[in-house]
């Protein structure tokens, strides 16, 4: 059931997410196709920041929508069992045909790819898309590209989701999104090379490990850690705080402590000994250890790590929104949430899935049983209260100008 | 009727290629130029305002990377000349019947994807990889020694990537040298060194020039090698442009940097042509 000789999923994801992929070419292609239009009148935006949603927005959006018997889902690579058991069950139960495409590999290019269609009011060909709560989430939301969710159609979500998601800073009250899975950004290290236990953010600043520390190149991830190290909560940070965070990161860089700023290639760098300690995503380290037999440690720093969430959303131009919201709710049925988490190893938004997973484990034997138990007991798949207390949300930008300022503050650190 | 046909023929011949260039080169270029002078952001849209400040801002923010790229490109070209000249010389004058085979061998690595080859460099040179690990175990190198992430690694990668583009033009130039000219130099008591210096090298110069053109320009704007073999301290301008375009959606600043790079490269190439005494760059390149 869980062959251990499969290629390292995190490596595969790293490759598909590579910055040199075809999607860059596509994106640039799209850019030049917009050419003549651009030259004449610039790029049209949809800028009307939505501080709040009109009270009748939900009713208005859903009033004339009907079930169409099909739905298409835009997901990420390696984010669902390739055999798609959950989707097959959904089709069996409802008769709705599901098209599942792993078309999203990075947030910024995805936003740029669908932005022209969405701002022209055209369908992007997908009814559900899974987007991270990064700054692009704000761009989608503020451009009015996300359909307001009708929570009357989400009974399983109401019954099974962890309550903390309703108070997120990026989408309070889950007006536009419900989580698909979350992940934790913390510190991973190789205990063969680092003999002392790593517990705090300041360990990433330890001059003893000069040239052997990896940081993320994603500006939000990097900025978050700079801010946390400076004792600032990213979700509540101001522009003056960003300067402090950047100063902290600059100090780390100028001391020669940072080997490099990585995208998902950090997993590889850790495996090859390029870095001994690095910023890391929880699921990657878990999967790396399971598939390669490595024994890397992942810790949520005492003084804070971050939690990010990939969210299911419905583009405002979706052709089959009713089918889409049915599928979203279906994934919140206990059994489905459980099997999904068993495969992807990221934080499951349904707390009760833990007990369910243990039940599954009890029904298995040998290696499968051990695997399921290790997933069920992992604090990285089911973080406890203690973990959640240490986790912070991302910086939330109110305006595009703010995001630009943030990038201006942190970009020079990555691009030496 | 015939006369009309005759006047039209050249235009008709140029038409497909011309349209192609217009559509895929001229239009995007005009777009980029316009973008580089626009203001705004991706959510609210970009508007043309003739905002020259984009150039000032982006150059002042990223001049380090721009200068670094030019330096890397220049070093790469010089190393390439030193490496490629003897190879091309040997194939041209001593290759005999197997010339085609040797040229094929030079090109052989290029049947494997460029990115894949650079990634295999990573595997070879990485800190605990096949090369460095035994040396570190044997105590010949300190445990913290690294090749990856240094300027040396990036320049080596660039040299490797562009070697054939230097070998081939030099080879073509050397191939064309009439052997009797060299023989005549010998007959006139020129030493081998003198005949190389006074006859062969000057005749090969157009090849060297074309080689530099074909390597310096792409090496300077390359971002793959620095991305895969370098680190934050070796960031090249291509990487900056790429991340401004593809992660920050800051099209104006990315376009401004692209145009700056293009201008700098054009000025560099023409200055180089002037220095070599080559009046017409394109004529030499076309030879």
Interface residues (C-beta under 8 A of the other chain):
Chain A: X19 X20 X24 X27 X28 X31 X32 X34 X35 X36 X38 X39 X41 X42 X43 X44 X45 X46 X47 X106 X108 X109 X111 X112 X115 X139 X142 X143 X210 X211 X212 X219 X253 X258 X259 X260 X261 X272 X273 X274 X400 X401 X403 X404 X407 X411 X412 X413 X414 X415 X416
Chain B: X24 X27 X28 X30 X31 X34 X35 X38 X40 X41 X42 X43 X44 X45 X46 X47 X48 X61 X62 X64 X65 X115 X123 X126 X127 X128 X129 X144 X146 X148 X149 X224 X227 X231 X232 X233 X234 X235 X239 X240 X242 X243 X245 X246 X247 X248 X249 X250 X251
